Amino acid sequence: MNIFEQAAGRLMVALDCPTVEQARQLIDTLEGIPCYMKVGMQLYYSEGPDFVRELKDRGYSVFLDLKMHDIPNTVKNGAFSITSLGVDMFNVHAAGGLKMMKAAKEGVLEAMAASPALKQPILIGVTQLTSTDQTMLNEELGIPGTVEQSVVSYALLTKEAGLDGVVASPLEVQAIKSACGKDFKTVTPGIRPAGSAAGDQSRTLTPLEAMQQGTDYIVVGRPIISAPSPREAALQIIEEMKQAW
Ligand SMILES: O=c1ccn([C@@H]2O[C@H](COP(=O)(O)O)[C@@H](O)[C@H]2O)c(=O)[nH]1
């Protein structure tokens, strides 16, 4: 695998589009770029599992970002269904607790036992959303301490539950890796190339800075989707990621 492919494989493009037609148009413009595709609530709730299957048929790695957070039994059954779909990665909220995260893992293992040909998906826990800042954490959510402390404590809980990694901002990657080990995966949204609008994101770094922090995957939505040329924007981000090698 060359450096371009290695970098592209660590870029997750958030397909935050309202319809499958718009998502297809975006994917067509990214033809030949071997990035991960992230399907979130907007597209999944409108188009359902068929579009995920279509992405898999087109050869993409798929991160299904539905952030499950419910009672353990419901999450276990949801994890069974998601694993049976054949996605490469999915997530649950770490705030659902140890029992809920362990139930998600059980759902994965039961789906694997039912269909041994499936590839086991990477299962990750969401720590503190990248839109959350220090004031919101302490004053609105009533959680004491720093954002980094909260993220690391969720990461440790996620690891204890037997999951593979977490979603966090790139600013916390080093603290997560030193608490949970370098093989514990970090998936980091909150990526903003220089000059692009932060929007609702609070904890951000550029693609190069995120890679320099040692993150495993960066997630990018609007800086690609809303660019005049999404293809050029994605290629530019991959170029920036390559500089970290
Ligand atoms: O903490 C989180 C968890 C998930 N996301 C998702 O990532 C993308 C980011 O999109 P941008 O347009 O680049 O901001 C989006 O799909 C979120 O749902 C996140 O941002 N933060």
The ligand as a Tripos MOL2 file, in Angstrom:
@<TRIPOS>MOLECULE
LIG
   21    22     1     0     0
SMALL
NO_CHARGES

@<TRIPOS>ATOM
      1 O1        -18.1580   13.7480   18.8750 O.2       1 LIG1
      2 C1        -18.5530   13.6320   17.7080 C.ar      1 LIG1
      3 C2        -19.0960   12.4660   17.2090 C.ar      1 LIG1
      4 C3        -19.4740   12.3910   15.9080 C.ar      1 LIG1
      5 N1        -19.3590   13.4540   15.0770 N.ar      1 LIG1
      6 C4        -19.7800   13.3030   13.6710 C.3       1 LIG1
      7 O2        -18.6760   13.5620   12.7940 O.3       1 LIG1
      8 C5        -19.0880   14.3250   11.6760 C.3       1 LIG1
      9 C6        -18.3350   15.6290   11.6700 C.3       1 LIG1
     10 O3        -18.8170   16.4500   10.6360 O.3       1 LIG1
     11 P1        -18.2370   17.9050   10.3310 P.3       1 LIG1
     12 O4        -19.1530   18.4080    9.2800 O.co2     1 LIG1
     13 O5        -16.8250   17.7080    9.8450 O.co2     1 LIG1
     14 O6        -18.2920   18.7060   11.5830 O.co2     1 LIG1
     15 C7        -20.6010   14.4770   11.7800 C.3       1 LIG1
     16 O7        -21.1900   13.4430   11.0210 O.3       1 LIG1
     17 C8        -20.8970   14.2460   13.2530 C.3       1 LIG1
     18 O8        -22.1460   13.6340   13.4570 O.3       1 LIG1
     19 C9        -18.8500   14.6160   15.5630 C.ar      1 LIG1
     20 O9        -18.7230   15.6280   14.8510 O.2       1 LIG1
     21 N2        -18.4470   14.6790   16.8650 N.ar      1 LIG1
@<TRIPOS>BOND
     1     1     2 2
     2     2     3 ar
     3     2    21 ar
     4     3     4 ar
     5     4     5 ar
     6     5     6 1
     7     5    19 ar
     8     6     7 1
     9     6    17 1
    10     7     8 1
    11     8     9 1
    12     8    15 1
    13     9    10 1
    14    10    11 1
    15    11    12 2
    16    11    13 1
    17    11    14 1
    18    15    16 1
    19    15    17 1
    20    17    18 1
    21    19    20 2
    22    19    21 ar
@<TRIPOS>SUBSTRUCTURE
     1 LIG1         1 GROUP 0 **** ****
